[in-house]
């Protein structure tokens, strides 16, 4: 189970001026859905990237310029063994039920990227 502290990684304090009520609300929904996912998966995972303020997102190599991390609507979880990605790919119905979308595992080696808003393609599993 992840907490708000896990998700914000101290950035809600260090980047307080960039935090908005919308980001806080999105983050709450993201955390709730991630915890549901982890309960179905049956294992806990560490957050490797939660909320990324725009000033920080701009410094992350390869980060999308319109990343859902910036609005509290995405979460990256450690997945060195690839088991979480594999489980998600085998259980897309669970992701749909929870309301999560998955960045294709081919694009996220060693981590799982999930988000609460669908991509423009509308596909449950998408490429960045």
NORMOPE-V200803 format. One record per residue. N is the residue number from 0. RES is the residue in one letter. SS is DSSP state (h for helix, s for strand, l for the rest). PSI is psi in radians with two decimals (999 if undefined). D_LAST is the distance of its C-alpha to the last C-alpha in Angstrom with 2 decimals. Layout:
[[N & RES & SS & PSI & D_LAST] [N & RES & SS & PSI & D_LAST]]
This chain:
[[0 & X & l & 2.36 & 26.52] [1 & X & l & 2.65 & 24.75] [2 & X & l & 2.99 & 26.52] [3 & X & h & -0.68 & 25.76] [4 & X & h & -0.72 & 26.85] [5 & X & h & -0.78 & 24.40] [6 & X & h & -0.78 & 21.51] [7 & X & h & -0.39 & 22.70] [8 & X & l & 0.58 & 23.82] [9 & X & l & -0.09 & 26.53] [10 & X & h & -0.39 & 24.31] [11 & X & h & -0.32 & 25.95] [12 & X & h & -0.85 & 29.07] [13 & X & h & -0.39 & 28.03] [14 & X & l & 0.67 & 25.92] [15 & X & h & -0.62 & 28.09] [16 & X & h & -0.32 & 28.23] [17 & X & h & -0.11 & 24.49] [18 & X & l & 2.34 & 24.80] [19 & X & l & 2.86 & 25.36] [20 & X & h & -0.63 & 26.63] [21 & X & h & -0.76 & 23.41] [22 & X & h & -0.77 & 21.40] [23 & X & h & -0.73 & 24.15] [24 & X & h & -0.82 & 24.11] [25 & X & h & -0.74 & 20.37] [26 & X & h & -0.71 & 20.74] [27 & X & h & -0.76 & 23.68] [28 & X & h & -0.68 & 21.87] [29 & X & h & -0.83 & 18.95] [30 & X & h & -0.78 & 21.65] [31 & X & h & -0.79 & 23.63] [32 & X & h & -0.65 & 20.91] [33 & X & h & -0.74 & 19.84] [34 & X & h & -0.63 & 23.56] [35 & X & h & -0.77 & 23.95] [36 & X & h & -0.85 & 21.23] [37 & X & h & -0.58 & 23.00] [38 & X & h & -0.76 & 26.31] [39 & X & h & -0.72 & 25.32] [40 & X & h & -0.61 & 23.91] [41 & X & l & 0.18 & 27.18] [42 & X & l & 2.67 & 26.16] [43 & X & l & 2.73 & 25.28] [44 & X & l & 2.61 & 22.43] [45 & X & l & 2.47 & 22.16] [46 & X & s & 2.16 & 19.66] [47 & X & s & -0.39 & 18.00] [48 & X & s & 2.12 & 16.25] [49 & X & l & -2.07 & 17.17] [50 & X & l & 2.26 & 17.82] [51 & X & l & 1.88 & 16.89] [52 & X & l & 2.63 & 19.02] [53 & X & h & -0.68 & 17.73] [54 & X & h & -0.59 & 20.21] [55 & X & h & -0.72 & 18.84] [56 & X & h & -0.64 & 15.09] [57 & X & l & -0.37 & 16.04] [58 & X & l & -0.08 & 17.52] [59 & X & l & 2.05 & 14.70] [60 & X & l & 2.24 & 13.57] [61 & X & l & -0.01 & 9.91] [62 & X & l & 2.45 & 9.42] [63 & X & l & 2.45 & 7.66] [64 & X & l & -0.41 & 10.84] [65 & X & l & 0.67 & 10.64] [66 & X & l & 2.39 & 9.62] [67 & X & h & -0.29 & 11.34] [68 & X & h & -0.59 & 13.14] [69 & X & h & -0.34 & 15.21] [70 & X & h & 0.29 & 16.67] [71 & X & l & 0.37 & 17.39] [72 & X & l & 0.25 & 15.11] [73 & X & s & 2.74 & 12.98] [74 & X & s & 2.37 & 14.40] [75 & X & s & 2.33 & 13.85] [76 & X & s & 2.50 & 16.72] [77 & X & s & 2.46 & 18.39] [78 & X & l & 0.97 & 18.18] [79 & X & l & -0.62 & 19.88] [80 & X & l & -0.16 & 21.40] [81 & X & l & 0.05 & 18.38] [82 & X & h & -0.68 & 20.65] [83 & X & h & -0.80 & 18.65] [84 & X & h & -0.80 & 15.53] [85 & X & h & -0.75 & 18.13] [86 & X & h & -0.78 & 19.97] [87 & X & h & -0.78 & 17.09] [88 & X & h & -0.57 & 16.36] [89 & X & h & -0.18 & 20.14] [90 & X & l & 0.85 & 20.51] [91 & X & h & -0.48 & 18.02] [92 & X & h & -0.60 & 21.10] [93 & X & h & -0.75 & 21.47] [94 & X & h & -0.75 & 17.98] [95 & X & h & -0.77 & 18.87] [96 & X & h & -0.70 & 22.27] [97 & X & h & -0.53 & 21.12] [98 & X & l & 0.80 & 18.47] [99 & X & l & 2.63 & 15.31] [100 & X & s & 2.59 & 11.81] [101 & X & s & 2.25 & 10.19] [102 & X & s & 2.38 & 6.91] [103 & X & l & 2.33 & 8.14] [104 & X & h & -0.45 & 10.81] [105 & X & h & -0.38 & 10.45] [106 & X & h & -0.09 & 7.61] [107 & X & l & 1.16 & 9.88] [108 & X & l & 2.28 & 13.37] [109 & X & l & 0.03 & 16.08] [110 & X & s & 2.85 & 14.35] [111 & X & s & 2.20 & 12.98] [112 & X & s & 2.15 & 10.49] [113 & X & s & 2.69 & 11.82] [114 & X & s & 2.77 & 12.15] [115 & X & l & -0.13 & 14.95] [116 & X & l & 2.44 & 13.49] [117 & X & l & 2.66 & 11.77] [118 & X & l & 2.97 & 8.79] [119 & X & l & -0.55 & 10.35] [120 & X & l & -0.41 & 10.38] [121 & X & l & -0.05 & 12.44] [122 & X & l & 2.45 & 11.52] [123 & X & l & -0.63 & 12.39] [124 & X & s & 2.22 & 9.96] [125 & X & s & 2.78 & 6.49] [126 & X & l & 2.50 & 3.80] [127 & X & l & 999 & 0.00]]
